[in-house]
Amino acid sequence: MTPVQSHNMNRSFLLVAIGGLAGSVCRFITASYFTKLIPSDFPYGTFIANVAGCLLIGLFYGMSERFAWFSPGWRLMLATGFCGGFTTFSSFSYENIKLLQAADYRTFGIYTLGSLFAGLSAAFIGIILTKI
């Protein structure tokens, strides 16, 4: 790896880390606020954070495609870092939209159902493992 490539990689890591830190803190604040605001068995705090993250990643990718001032560095920090820290559901949603736009319905179905099944299964297994 050349010094320039190494510098660019370090810069990318730093941008993602800064965005991820901010996203994680915002997710905690959002989820805590709405969980207290709307007491319920339904996880409104997480649900709202996930939906808001989907909106944000759509805005960030849309702005990066539309405006020249939205640099790849900003997109990396906001979409990958911030949205990745705020919610992974936003990335999942964006990737599924791209699959639908490409009319790749088979991959869309496998990815959507596989993610849902694998995610729920993994969470269940994790809970079970903590009880052993």
Secondary structure, DSSP 8 states (H G I E B T S, - for coil): --HHHHHHHHHHHHHHHHHHHHHHHHHHHHHHHHHHHS-SSS-HHHHHHHHHHHHHHHHHHHHHHH-TTS-HHHHIIIIIIIHHHH-SHHHHHHHHHHHHHTT-HHHHHHHHHHHHHHHHHHHHHHHHHHH-
